[in-house]
């Protein structure tokens, strides 16, 4: 039987973390948002308030709902602040060693019956679960970006994930008003197994001089009716995240078709990670984005 989730912890207050906190609070759940920096937490709360205010302006929610959601979110700079949560979702950087360290420290303070989840977009759920004291109560809950706008959530069981944990996670996702797609525990799951190789191929198309940034993005927006071009989307996701996912695919499936494009590697090495650093395939430092190639 599924357990009712009443209090949710979210580790990481970046784009994904604050988005998950936003939708969970709007669904009436108590939320504890954790990050190592008070500055990041203040920024995350301002972002959440801004997004909620836009929903009010669009008449998607009421002003009372905005206030109630904000009142349901508390912040903490330590993992101890998550000790009494029923479910904790980790949204840290897409690096396995970072996530494993977080889970090791989290399980030391978390109540025994709590469920632990990762928002990882590509890393093995089974391997991450093995770094905890509760692999049967560990699951992948992969939200799409931006969380408030995207309807889909991928649910991924590790080899040890029990039925109760899966049913509880599925019920939780439903309460947020999202649709579930169940994926097997393979590298990058469903969405990114399809999406990231397309983005990587678009970067190869740029690297090989087939087209420039504007031509490639226009081709896919106007020729395939994609809402964003693949290079614009890569900047939105974060080029470091794109590279991490391609590396997981390349290493996990041992197929050369998943080799990260050298140009993607070069941009990440330069610190040009997309929107979050103001430069990627576009330069965002001016009034409007300008292609960098």
N, C-alpha and C positions, 0 to 999 in steps of 0.2 A: 504493500500500500504506500502511496505517495505521502510524504510528510509535508505539512503546510509551512511554507517559508514566510516568516514574519519580519525578519531582520536580515538585511543583506550587507555584506562588507564588500568593498571594491578597492583593490590594491592598484594604485596608479591613477592619477587625476588628469592624464592627458586626454587627447581627443576621444579615445574609446572609453576610458574610465569615467570621464564626466558625462559622456553620453549614456552609459549604462546607469549611472546614478540618477540622471535626469528621468529616464523612462521608468525606473523602479519606484522612485518617489512619486511620480505622477500616477502610478498604479496603486498608491496608498501604502507602500512598504516603507518601513524604517530603513534608512541607508546610512552606513558609516563609510566615508570616503577617506582613504589613506594615501599619503605620499610622504616622502622624506623631507620635503621643503614646505614651510608655511606659505612661502610666496606662490608656489605652484597651487596649493590648496585655495588660496584667495583668488587666484586667477581662474581656477576651475569653477568656483562658486559664481564668479562674475559671468563666466561663459554660460553656465547653466541658467542663471537669471536672464541673461540676454536672449537665449534661445526660447525660454518660457515666455518672455515678454513678446517675442515675435509671434508665438502661437496665440497669445491673447489678441494681438493686433489683427491676426488673420481669423479671429473668432473660432479657432480650433479648440481652445480651452477658455475657461472663465478666469477672471482676475483672482477669485477666491481659490481656484485650483492651483494657480501659480503660487500663491502665498502658502497654501497647505503643503505643496511639494517642497518648497524651500525649507519649511519648518521641519520636514521629515528627514532632512539631510544634516548630519553632523560630520565633522572632520577630525582626523587624528594623525599625528605625526609618527605614531608607533604602532606596531602590529598588536601590542597588548590591547589597544582600543577595539580590536575585532574579536576579542575573546568570547563574547556571548552571541555572536552572529550564527544564524542557522545555515547560511550559505555564504561563502567568500569566493569572489571571482577575481582572479589575477589578470591584470592587463599590462604587465611590464613589457619592456622591449623584447623583440622576437629573438632572444638569445637563450638557448637551453640552459647554460650554466647559471645565468641570472635567475631564471625561473626556478630552477632546482634549489638554489640557495634560499629564495623567498619561501618556498614550500617547507623546507626543513625548519626554518625559523617560525613560520606560521603555525605549524602543527604542534609546536611546543607550548603554545598559549591557547589554542583553539579547543573548545569543548569537544569531547570524544564523538558525539553524535552528529556534529556539523559536517556538511558537505563542502568539499573543496572543488573549485572549477578553474579552468584556464580559458582565457579568450584567445589562446594561440591560434594563428591562422594557418599553421603548417606543421608544427612539431608533434612527434608521436605522443599521444595521450598515455599510452601504456608505459613509455619510458618516464614521462613526468610523474605519473602516479606512483612509480616505484621509488621516487624520492620522498614519498610521504609515509605516514604511519597508518594510512587508511585508503589503500588503492581501490577497495570496493566502494568507497564513498567519494571517488574522484571521477570527474567527467569533463569533457570539452564542451563549452558553451560559447560558440564563435558568433559574435554579433558582426553585422556589416556596418560600414562607415558611410555616412553619418548615422549613428545609432537611432536618434529620434525619427529619422525619415525612412529608414530602410526596414522593410517588412520581414525579412528573412533572418532566421538564426539557425546555424548548423549545430546539431547535437552529435557528439562523437563519443562512443563508449571505448574505454580501454579494455584490455582482455579481462581485467578483474572487476570492472564496474558492475554492481549488482542491479537487479531490476528495480528495487526501491529507489535507488539514486537516479536512475534513468527516468522513472515515472515522475519523481519529484521535480527534476529539471524540466521535463516536458510541461508539467502543470505550471511551473514558474514562468516559462517562456510564454505560455498561453495567457497568463494573467497580465503580461506586459502588452498584449495585443499583437504579438508576433506569430509568424508561421514557422513551423519546424521543418527542416530537411535533415533526415538522419543520414550520416555518412559513416562509412567504415573507417578504421584508423589507418589510413594510408597517407603518405606525405601530401600536405596541402589540402587534403579533404576534397570537396567537390568544387566549390566556387573558385578557389585559387589554383586548383589543378588545371582549370580551363582558362581563367582570366590572366594569370601571370605569364604563362608562355606566350599569350597573344601580345601582352605588353612588351615582353622581352624580344619578340619578333619585330615589333614596331621599332624598338631601339636598334636592332640589327639593320633594319631598313634605313634608319638614319645613319648608322655607322658606315654602311656600305655605299652611302651616297645615292640611294634609290630616290629619295625625296628629302626635302628639308622638314623642319618641325611643323611649320604651318601646313605644308602640303599633306603630310602624313595624318595630322589631326583632322584636317578638312576632309580628306578622303574617307575616313571612317565615320565622321559625323554626317556627311552629306551622302556618302555612298552606301553606308550600312545603317544609317539612322541611330548611331550611338549618341547618347546625350553629351558625352565628353569624348574628346579624342584620346587615344591610348597614352600619349606623352603627357597631356594635361592631367589625365587620371593618375599616371605614375607620380607626378609632382604632388597630387592631392594625397595619395596613399603615403608617400615618403619613399625616396629612392633607396634608403637604407633598408626599409621593410621589404621592398620589391627584391632587392639583392638577397636578403636573408631567406626569403621564400624560394627563390630560384636555386640557392645553394642547397636548401633542404631537398628540393625536388631532384637536383642533379646527383647529390650524394645518396639519397634514399632509393632512387630508382635506377641509378647507374646507367643512364641513357644520355648520350651526347646531345640529344635534341633539347635538353634542359640546361645546357651550359650557359651561364650568365654572360650576356654580351659584354665584351671588354670596355665598351663605352659606359655602360652602367657602373662597372667597377670603378672606372676613372672618376666619374662624377661623385660617387660616394667617398672615394679617397680624397677628393678636393673639398669635401664638406658641403657640396651642392646637393642637398637632400630634397629639394622641392619647396613647397610653400612654407614649411616650418622654418627654413633657413633663408627664405626670400630669393633663393636661386636654385634652379634645377634645369629642366629643359626650357623653362621660361625664367626671365628675370622679373621679379615682382616688386622691385624697389621703387618703381615709378608709378605714374597714375594708372597705367594699364600694363598687363604682362607683355613682355617682349621676348621672342624666341632667342635662345642663346646660341643656336646653330642654324 
